[in-house]
Amino acid sequence: MSLALNDLLLCCRGLESDKATERKKETERFRLLLQSPETIQELDRTSGPKSKGSKQLTWDAVFRFLQRYVQKETESMQSSKSNVTATTLAMRQKKMADICSLIKFFICYANKRGPRLKCSELLKHVMEILQNSYCSSAYGEHYSSLLLKDILSVRKYWCDITPQQWHSLLDLYCGLFSSSSKSINRVLVSRVIHTVVKGCCMQTNGFNNALFSFFSKALLNARQERNLTVLEHLVSALNVFLRSAAMNCRMRVCGLGEELLPTILYVWGDMRPSKMLKKEIVGFFNLQICVHHPKGAKTQDTGAHAEDWTKWQSLLYNLYDALVREIGHIGSRGKYVTGTRHIAVKDNLIELTADVCRQLFNDDSDTHVLEVTQASLRATQMGSPTHGAASKRRRIEIGWEVLRDHLQPQHSDFDIIPWLQITAVLASKYPSMVPGKELVPLLSVLHQLLAEQRRGERGLYVLRCLREVARCQAHDPHKAQVFRAELCRLWVRVWALAVRGVSSPQTESLSLDLLASIVHGGLINMDREFWKIFSGSACKPSQSAALCLAQALLKCPVPKSLISSSSWDYMGVTEGAASANLKEILIAWLLMSDQSDEMEESSRPHPIVCRDFPDNLTANILVSLTLKDTRVGLKFLLGAEGGESAFHQEQPPSDAKDNLEEVERLYQQFSFDTLPSEVQGADESLKTPSADCQFAAVPGLRQKLEQSLLSVADNLLNCYSPDSQSTPPECLVRCFSQLTGVLAAYVSTGFLTEEQAHRSQLFTKAKALAQDFSGFLSSVKVKMTEEGAMTTLKSVMKLCTQSASRKSKDNISPVASGLFIMILPASLLSELAEICKLVLSSISKRVNVADEDDHMDDDLEMTRTQQGDDVDLFDEGEESHSSSNGTQRQKGDNNDTSCGPGFTALDYMKKRKT
């Protein structure tokens, strides 16, 4: 045994001395010895896998000495007098804190280079302390903090804890929470419960009986809870558990929700919860709507379920009433806030309100009035403050007419915008529930709002709402057939206002989205002036503009030319001066071919490579414009789903219901009701052409397109440099992705073979761009410490991944992905490998020094908001104590759910620099 270990062994034996003064002296010596690099190195060596079976001192052996030291000190305090002076009591409390500090100090030094102590030994010791009533009162808070920060936050320990140990921890802390003992702060206990519930749900098959029983008891008493941070952790834990249990225990989840919802409604409405607690409560409501009404099902035949339908229906009315009042309060508070303030209500609350409206609105447009008894819900328990009080009844009106009343122009933005959001979600998510006779009055009030819009946010939400109503009408055109003439007149007026809105930078994108929706649904006969939007400087190429143009190309034949006098020539016969071919104008507009005259020495790249577009959309449009039958060509290139897939790409999926879609799909599979078939749009007659179809090209247009694309690429090569701020490397990726997309479209339509594509000028130019991109990756290696370097790298690699593995179901994606991969230089993978090595090396050097201070006071009152909404629960390997220093990481991709969320090196570097 080395001299360092021999000294440590003698010190550890001194910790077991029967003399208190001797033990105190040895604790100070123990701290000094443990800070010696030589001691740590020797303990690491003897505790390593190669030293198994050795009888030398190890980290675990030292920990066993410490356990006996804690036992000695506890017995000493326990045997002393209980009736003591305040000074003596303060000295005892300081001694308890010193004992716990020594344990924490040891664990931090043992594990700061990665977990060295056995998880089973640590847990066993913590459990023994907490299960002993005297030890629990003496050390409970300190050991709970240690469990949370130094055991449950370490990934290896998280994976090593057995199901039985999870169960024991759960029983222990649920018991501590439910007991009348105040030895451990309830906020800290609730934090541990949240973490342990998460562990049970991720690492075991769940202990559903215990958790259903615990939450039923704990949250039914929530009205008496004075510290709302406790409820924040409990409701969050409840949501974690219910999401896990929803797959296999739907009826019990419904039953628990029906039991707890009145209490949680009380907390939300009467206890002034924090923002984070409100978010968790809304998550609970959303989850209950999901399990009771998957995909909006209203009856048992369509997949809905409730344990007590009468009670659940009453709860829905009270929930609707609470949501309406909450939205009203948000608007009222906003009116009196000085300065700028975001008016819109958060998406999760809007989605929840829309889901509840879905269940309570009748299929017709009639309004129904209900009386809601509030006290009956709030006084369900004996001992409740309102138990025995007189019932307070409220009359609430529900229906489409009520919704329209909220949309009247005389209301302020704070009152009207939330209801515009709700209407948009209802029309988007549940288009079949909008009654046909409601379309005319709804469209009329929305048109009035758009026509009378003032400065502010209202106009943007009106445009979004109109877009969703247009899609709703197109979803089921037969429903609107009776009112078609009136609807057409209203849509013509809306169309004119939307065209005018394209010229405003604030409303351009949403106006184009609305025009695309109207064109897609065939709601009006398209205005011939419409094409002028894409023939001049009215708007620049953007995602919304490209999608709008694609819808127009799919629905209408392209006029041959556009006369400056606004007359149109569909037959190619014109009077007077000849006009430019409209297809050529559209290609020039998309590529901004005439912008070089407006720019100084072409110092900036073309807009088409500065913005993101849906996969292959611009390439498909460009190639289809070179064909004689653009409509059929674009339909073929977009694939079997046609414009539908591209049309809905601009809508990001809402995260308001988190990952509950899988649960809803499972419930729907067990429904015996046949789901109604999707209503087909107006272009059923337009079949997707087969791959064998022969396409004819417009003479000369293909060559002009290629020359324009080469000009775009040359301009980018001239103005790009690795240090340029105006030309980021993302432009390179977008440009050579665009070139390969166009080549893939020509290969798919039969104009080129793949071999010919490889020999084309576009392919050669794309390879030149890719070579510059490889040069950028080389420069990153020496700039990794610069601010923003890793963020840019992550951005360009995301673009590359999307282009190399396109998931669109169109006809050119496989070919485009293959061509994209072929243009990448062989050195690119080597550069990426070198960067990954440097990133990993940088992480390994950043070993966090253990924090010797005990931040117990911070733990007690910490809310989930202070922790961070998406705090990574785990510490990784050599950074096992980063959480104790306040380093908190965001969740990565949760691929390995058995051992917690993953975390990439690039994620780490990005966060470290920000």
N, C-alpha and C positions, 0 to 999 in steps of 0.2 A: 504494500500500500504506500502511495506517495505521501510525502510530508504534509502536503495541503489537505489530503483526505484524512490523514491521521489527526490533524488539528481539528478538523470539522467533526470527526467522530468523538473526540474528547469533549468538544463543546456540546454535542447532542446528548451525550451521557450526563453532562452537567445540567441540561434542561429537565432531566428526570429526578434531580436532587430533591430531597425532602425539605430542604431549607429554601425559603422564599427569596432571601437575599442572594443565595447562590444562583437560583434560576434567573433572577432579574439581571445579574451580572452576565450570565451566559447568553441571554437574549441579545444584549448589546454586542457581545463578541460574535454571536451568530450572524448578525447583520453585516458586520465588517468582513467576516470570512466569505460570506456569500457574494459580496461585491468584488471579490478577488477574481480576475480573469483566469488565473491558474486553477482555482477551485472549480469554477464553472466548466473549464475545459476537461478537467479530470472526471467530474460527475457526468458530463456528456459522454465521455469515452466509456466509463463503466456501465452507463445506462443504455448504450447502443446495442443493436441486434447481435453484434459479434461477441459481446461479453455476457451472453445469456449463460446462466449456471455459475457465474463468478460469485464469490462470497465477499466481494469488495463493496464498499459503500456506494449506493445508487441514489438517484433522486427519490425513488419510491421509499427506500429505507429511511432517508432523512425525513420524509413526510410522516412516516410512522412514528418517529421520535417526536415530531411536533404534535401529533395527535395525543400522545401520552402526556406531553407538556400541557396541552389544553385541559386534559382530564385532571391533572394535578392541580392546576390553578382553579378549576371549577370546584373541585372538592374542598380546596382551601377556603374559597369564598362561601360555599354552601354551609361549612361548619362554623363560620363566624356568626356573631350576633345579628339578628334581624332588625332590632330596634337600635338604630345608630343616628348620630347627628348628621346634619346636612353636609358637613365637610367630609365626613367619612364616606357618606353615600356618593358624593362627587368623586372621591378618590377611587371608589370601587368601579364607578362607571368609566373613569379614565383607564383603569386597569383592563376592563373588558374591551374597550376600544383598542388598547395596545395589543392585547392578545390577538384580536381579529386582524389588526394591521400587520402583525408578524406573519400570520397565515397568508394573507393576501400578498405581502411582500415576497414570501417564498414562492408562491405559485407563479407570480409574475416573472421572477428571475428564472424559474425552472422552464417556463414555457415561452419565453420571449424569442427563442430561436426555432419555435415550432413545439408542438405538444410533446413533452417528455414524461409527464406524470400519467399514470393509468386513470382513465375515466372512471372505471368501476371503484377505485380507491377514493377518488375525490367525491363521487356521489354518495358512497357509503358513509363517509365522514359527515358530509352535509346533512344527510338524512338522519343520522344518529343524533346530531346536535338539535335539529329542529323537532324531532319526535320526543325529546326530553323536555318536559315542561319548564324546568329551571333554566336549562341551557337555551331553550327557545326564547325565553324572556330576556336572558342576558345577551345572547349573540344573534338573535333571530334576524334583525334588520341587516347586520353586517354580513351574515352568511347568505341571506337572500340576495343581497347585492353581489356578493362573490359568485353565487350560482348564475345569476343573470349575465354578468359581465365577463367572467373568466371560465365558465364551463359551457353554458348554452350558446355563447357567441362564437365558439370554436367549431369549425366545420367537422374536424375529425371526431371530436367528442359527440357532436350531434349525431354522427353516423354510428358511433360506438354504443350509444345508449340503447339498451334492449327494450322491447315492448313492455316487459314487466316493470322496468325502472321508470319508463314514462308513466305507466299506470300508477305506480307508487307516488311519483311526484305530483301527479294530478290529484290523487286522493288526499295527499298531505296538504297541498295548498288550497284545495277546495274546502277542506276541513278548517284550515286556518282562517279563511275568509268568512266562513259561516259561523265560526265560534265567536263568543262574546269577548274573547281575549283581545286586548289592544297592544300586545307586546310588539307586534310588527306593524308598521305603517300600512294602511289599507291600499294606498296608491302603489306601493312597492309590491304588495301581494298581488294586486290586480295586474301589474305588469308581468310578474312571473307567470300568472295564470294564462295571460295572453300568449306568452312564448311557449308554455307547456302545451296548451291546446293546439297551437300550430305544429308542435313536434308530434303530438299524438295523431293529428290528421295526416301529416306527411310521412311519418315513419312507421306507423302501425295501421292495422285494419280499423282503428278507431275503438273508443270505449263509449259507444253511443248511450248505453243505459245510464252510466254515471254522469255524462255531460248533459243529457236531456234533463235529468233530475236536478243537477246543480243549477243550470241556468233558469229553470223553472222557479226554484226557490230564491236564487240570488237577485234576479231582476224583478220579481214580483214585489220585492221590498225596495225598489229603486227610489220610491217617493221619499223615503226617509234618509236617503244618502245625501250627505251635506257636501261632499267633495265630488264635483262632477268629473274630475279627472279619473276617478275610479270607474264611473259609468262609461267613460270614453274607452278605457281599456276593456271593460267587460263586453260592451256592445260590439267592439271590434273582434274580440275573441268569439263572441256568439256568431258573427258573420262568417268567420273562418270555419267554425264548426259546421254551421248549417250548409255552407257550400260543399263541404266534404260529405255530409250526410245526405244531401238532397238526392244523389243518384240512387241510393238503396233504401232510404227511409222517407219517402215522400209524404206518407200519411202522418208520420210523427212530426216531420218538419212543419207541415200544415197545422197540426194540432198545437204545437208549441208556439207557432206564430199567432194563432188565434187567441192563445192564452196570454201572450206577452204584449200584443199590439196595443191594447188599451193603456197599459202602463207606460210603454215607450211613447205613445202619443201624448200622454200627460207630461213626460219629461220634455218632449219637444216643444209643447205649447206653453207650459207653465213654469219651467225651471230655468229658463234663459241659458240654454246649452251653448257651448263654444262652437266655433265653426267646424272644428274637427269632429266633435260629437255629433253635430248636425249631419255631417257627411256620412258618418257611420250609421246614423239612424235612417237616412235616406237609402243607404245601401241595404239595410234590413228590410225596409218597405219594398224596395225593388225586388229583393230576393223572394219575398212572400208573394208578390204579384206574379213572379215567374213560376213558382211551384204551384200556385193556385190556378193560374191562367196561362199556361205555356203558349207562346205565339199568339196571345190575345184570345184564346179560346174562352167562350162565354158559358158554355153548357157542358154537362158531363159527356154528352155524345161527341163533342169536339175535343175532349181531352182535359176539361177543367175538373178541379177537385176541391172539396172543402170538407172538413170533418163535421161542421155544423153550418149548413148553408144560410140559415136565418141569421145566425150570429155574424158570419162572415160578410153578408150583404150589409148588415148594420155597420160593421167596422169599415167597409168601403165608403159608405156615406160619410162617416165621421172623418175618415182619412181625406176624402175630397174636400170637406169643409175646412179641415186643418190646412190643406195645401192652398186653397183659395185665400185663406186668411194670411198664410205665410207670404204668398206672392203679393198680397195687398200691403203687408207690412214692409216688404222690401221696397216697394214703390214709394210708400209714405216716407220711409227713412231717406230715400234718395232725393226727395224734393227739398230737403232741408240741409243737404250736404253742400258745403261750399267747394268751389273748384271743380275740376273734371272728375267724372265718375262713370264707370262702365255701367250702362243701364241694364243690359241683358241679365237674365237669371241663368244660373249655371245649368249645364245640359242635363246633369243627373236629376235635378228637381223637375225640369221640364219634361223629361222622358217619363218620370214617375207620374206626373199629373196627366200626361197624355194616356198612359196605360190605364189609369183609374177612370178617366173620361170614357175610354173605350168600353169599360165594363158597365158604366152607369148610363151612358147615352142610349136612348131608344133607337131602333132602326129607322123610325120616321123622324121628322124634324120637330115634333111637338115637345114643348117644355113641360116637365113635371115638377111638382113642388113636394118637398118632403120636410117632415119635422124631425130633427135630430136631437136625441136626449143625451146631453153631454155628461150629466152627473151619473147616469147609469153606467157609463164606462169608467168614470174616475173613482167610483165608490164601490168597486167590485170586491174590495177586501175589507174584512173586519180590521179595525185599527187604522183605516185610511182617514186622513184629515177630513175628507168630505163624506165619510160614511154616515148615512142617515140624513144627509142634507137634502133639501128639496131639489127635484130634478129641474135643471135649466134647459129649456127647449129652444132650439133655433130653427127657423124656417129657411131652407135652402132650395134654390131653383137650379135645375140641371137640364141641359139640352143645348141644341145648336143655336137657338135664338138667344140664350143667355151668353153664349160664346160671342155671337155677333155684337151683342150690346157692349161687350168689352172692347170691340174694335171700332167704335164710333170716333169720327175725326176730332170731336171736341175734347176727348181725353188727352192727358199729357203723355209724353213719351214713356215716363216711368210706369204709367198704368197700362198703356197699350202694347208695348213691346213684348212683355212676357206672354200675352195672349196671342200675339202674332207667332211667337215661337211655338206655343202649344198647338195652334192651328196647323202650322207647317209640319210638325211631327205627326199629328193625327192623319193629315192627308198623305204623308209619305209612308208611314208605317202601317196604317190601316185604311188604304184607299177604298176598300169595299164598304166601309161603314159610313162613308159620306153619302147621305141620301141624294137622289137625283134632283129632287125639288129644292134642295138646299144650295145647289151649285150657283143658280142665278143670284139669289140675295147675297151669298158669300162673295162671289166674284164682283158684284156691284159695289159692296162696301170696300173691298180691297182696291178696286179701280179708283174709287173716290179718294181713298187714302193716298194712292200713288199720284193722282192728279193734284192734290192739295198739299203734297209734302213740302215741308220747310227744311231749313238746315237742321242737321241733327242726325241721329242714328235711325230714325223711324223708316226712312225710305229703303234702307238696305234690308230690313226685316220684311217690309212689304214685298219687295222683289223676291226674296227667298220664299215667302208664303205663296205668292202667285206662281212661282216655278213648281212648287209641290202640288198646287191645285191643278195646274195644267197637266202634270203627270198623272194625277188622280183621275182626271176626266179621260185621258187617253187610255188609262188602264181598263176602263169599262165604258166604251163609247155608247153601248146600247142604253145605259142608264140615263144618259143625257140626251137621247134622241128626241124626246118630246120637247125639250127646251132648246134644241139645237140652234134655231134662228136667233133667239135672244142671246144665247151664249156666244154665238159667232159675232154679233154686233158688239158685245162687251170685249171680246178678245181682240177685235180690230182696234178698239180704242186703247187697250192695254199695249198692243203691238206698237202703235205709234209712240206711246210714252216710253216704251222700252228702247226703241230705235233712237229716240232723243237722248236717252240715258247712256248710250254707248259713247257719246262724246264727252262724258264726264269721267275723269279718272276714278272718282269715288264709287261710281255705280257701273262702270264699264263691264267688269267681270260678271256681276250678277245680272245685268241687263242682257248680256250675251247668253248666259245660262237660261234665262227666261225665254228669249227668242228661240233657242235650241229646243226647249221643251214644247213650245207652241208648234214649231215645225215638225218635231218628232210625232206629235199627236195628230197632226193634220187638222188643227182646230180652226184655221182660216185658210183662205186662198192666199198664198204668199205674195206679198207686195213686191212688185218688180224692182222697186228701188232698193230692196234688201241687199242685192249683190254689190251695191256701191260701198257697203261697209268694208268689203274685202278688196276694194280696187283703188284705195287711196290712203290718205293719212288719217282717216276717221278713227282707226284703232290699229295698234301694232299687233303682230302675231303673239298669241298667248295661248295657254291651255284652253281657256274658255272660248276664245275665238276659233281655235282649231276644231274644237268639238262642235261648235255651232256650224262652221263650214261643212264639217263631215255630215251633219244631219241634213243640211240643205242639199248636199250632193247625193245623199241616199234617197231623198224624197222627190227631188225635182230634176228634170233635165237641165243641163247648163246651157244658157243662151249662147249663141255663137259669138255675139259681140255686144258691147255696151256703147251706145251712142252718147256723145256728150250732151245732146239735147234731151236726154232721158228717154228717148224712144228706143225700142228694143227690136232686135232682128233675130228671130228664131229660124228663118229660112236661109239666111246668108245673103239676102238681096237687100242692098242699102241704096239710099239715094244720097248724093253728095259725096263728101270725103269718106274715104275708107276708115274704119275704126279698128283698133287693136283687138285681136282675138281674146275673148274673156278668159279662156283657160290659161292663156299665156300671162294675162294680167294677174290671175290668181296665183300662179306659180311665182311670178315676180314679187307679189305681195308677201307670200309665205317666206321667201328667201330674202326679202328686202333687197332685191337686186339693184334698185335705184338709189340705195342709201349712200353709195360711195360719193355721189355728188354733194351730199349734205355733210359729210364728215371730213375733218381735216386729215388728209394723208392716210385715211383708213386706219386710224390709230385705235379703233375699238372693234371688237368682233361683232358679227351679225347677231341680231336678237335671237335668232332661231337656235344658236348654240349657247345662249346665255340663260335660257329658261328650260325648265323641265316640262316635257310633254308626255302624255300616256304612251305606253310601249308601241313603237312603230307607227303611231297615228299619222304623224306628218309625212313619213316615208310613204305610207299607203295613199294618202291624199295626193302627194306629188306625182306618184306613178299613175294613179287612176286618172289624173287630169291629162296625161299624155295619151290616154286611150280614147277611142271614138265613143264608146259607150261607158262614160265615167261611172254612171250609177251601178251598172252590173259589175264593172271592174272593182270598184270600192267594196261592193257587197262581197265579192269573192275574196278579196284580200283580208277583209275583216273577219271572215270565217262564218261558221254556222250560226253564231249568235248575232252576226251582223253588227249594226250600230249599237245594240243594247249594251254590250260589254264596255265599249268605249264611252257610251253615253253616261254610264254610272261610275266610271273610274274616278271622276273628280270628287265623289262623295266619300270621305274617309269614314270607316266604320266607327260608330259611337262606342265609347267605352263605358257608358253609363251603367250598363248591366254586366260589366266586367266579362267573365268567361262563362256566363250562364246559358249561352246559346246551345252548348253541348247538352246541358241538362234538359233544355226545352225540346231539343230534337229527340232525346230519349223518351220523354213523356209522349211526344207526338207519335212515336212508333207503336205505342201501346194503345193508341186511339183506334176505335173500330169505325170511326166516321171517315168517309171518303172525302179527301180534301178537294175543293173545287178546282177545276183545271184553270190554268192561267189563261186569262182573257188575251186573245191575240190582238195585236195592233192592226193598223190599217194596211200594212204592207204584207199581208199574208200571201198575196199573189206573187210577190217577188221572191222567188226561190233562190237559194244559194247556188250559183253555177258550179258545175263539177270541175275538177281539175283538168278534164279533157277539153273544156270549152276553149275555142280559139278566140283570142282577142286581137283587135285591129288597132294600130296606133295612128295618131294624127301625125302626118308627115312633118318632120322638122322639130316637133316639140320635144322629143326625147333628147335630141342633140342639144337643144337650148337648155333643157333641164340639167344635163350633165355639165355643160359649160358653167351654168350658174352655181352648181354645187362645187365645182372645182374652184370657182372664184371665191366662194365662201371659205373653202379650205385654205386657199393661198393667202387670203386676207388674214386668217387666224394664224397661219405660220409666220406671217410678217410681223404681226403685232404681239405675238406671245413671247414671253421670256419668263424664266422661273421666278424672277423677282417682281414681275408686273402685278400691280394691284388691280388694274382695270381688266385684266385677262386672266382669271383664275384657271388652274389646271382642269377644273370641271368642264370648261369649254372644250378642251381637247377630247375628252371622253365623249361628250355629247356629239361632237362633230364626226368623229370616226364611227360612232354608233349610227348616226344619221346616214352616212355614206354606205355602210354595210346593210342598213335597212332598205335603202333604195335598190341596191344590187339584189338583195334577197327577194324583193317584190318583182323585179324583172325576171329572176330565175323562176319564181312561182307562177308567173303568167306565161312563161314559155318563150320570152324574148331572148333569154340568155341561158346557156348551160352553166353549171358551176365552174367548169374549166375556163369558159370565156370570162366569167366574172372575175376569176383570179388574175386574168391577164389585162383587165380593164384599167383605164386611167383612174377611175374612182377607187379601185382597190389599192393601186400604187400610192395614191394620195393618202388613203386611210392608213397605210403602213407608215408613211412619213410622219403623220400625226401621232401614231402609236409610239414611234421612236422618240419623239419629243416627250411624250408622257413617261416613257421609261427613264428619260433624262431627269424628269422631275422627281421620280422615285429615288434616283441616285442622290439628288441634292437634299432630299429629306433626311438622309442618314447623318448629315453634318448639321442639320438644323432642328434636330429633335427636341432640343431644349428651348427653342424659340416659341414664343406665345403663338398659338393658333396652328402650328405645324401639324400636330397630330389630329386636330379637328379637321383640317383640310384633307389629310390622308384618309381619314375615316370616310369623309364625304365622297371622295373620288372612288374609293374601293367599293362603296355601296352602289355607285353608278355602274361600275364594272360588273359587279355581281348581278345586278338587274339585267344588264345587256347580255351577259354570258349565259344566263339561265332564265330566259324569259318564260313566264307562266301563262301568257295570253293564249287563248284557244283560237287564234287566227291561223291563216295558212302560211304565213311567212316566218313565224317565230323560230321554228327549228332551223331553217336555213340561215336566218339572220344571226342566231346565236353561234352557229358553226363558222360563219364568215367572220364574226367579231373575234372569236378565239384565234382564228388563223392569222389575223393581222397583228396580234400581240407578239412582240419580239421574245425570243427565248430567254433573254437576259432578265425579263421582267420578274419571272418567278424567283430567280436568284436574288434580285434586289429585295423582293418581299421577304424572302427567307432571312436575309441579312438584317432587315428592319425588325423582324420578329425577335431575332436573337438579341439585338440591342435593347429592345423594349423589355424583354425578360431579364436581361442583365441589369437594367436600370431598376427594375422592381426588386430584385434580390438584394441590391445594395441598400435599399431603403428599409432597413430593419428598425422598427420603432422601438425606442427605449421605453421600458415599462414605467408607467406612472406610479410613483410610490405614494402619492397622496390619495387618500380615500375620499372620493367625492360623494359621500353618503347623502349629504343634504341635497345635492343636485338630483340624485336618484328619486328622492321621495316625492317631489312635486313635478317631475318631468312629465309632460304630456306627449302624446304621439305627434303633435305638431312640432314640438321642440326636437323630438328625435328625428324628425324627417318623415314625410309621408310614405316613402318607399325605401326605408332603410334596409340595407342588406343585413339579414340576421346573423350572418356568419363572418368570422375572420378566417383568412386563408393562410394555411401553412405558416411561413415565417413571419407573417404579419398578424399573428394571432392576437396581439394586444392592441391593434389599432383602434378598436372601439373604445378602449379605456382612455385613449388620448383624444377622443372626440372625432376620430376619422370615421366617417360613415359613407358607405358606398351604395350606389344604386343597384337595383336588381338587374342582372343580365338576363340572358335567355334561360328560362327554367327548363333546361333539357334534362338535367339529372335531378329529378325531384326527390330521389331518395337521399341525396346529400345536399339539398338546398340549391338555390339559384347559382348559375355559373357567372363568371365574371372574366371578360377578356382583357388581355394586356392593353389593347388600345383603349378600352373603356377606362382602365385605370389611369393611363397616361393623360387622357383627356380631362378626367376629373381632377387629377393632381395639378394640372396647369390652370384650370378654371377656379 
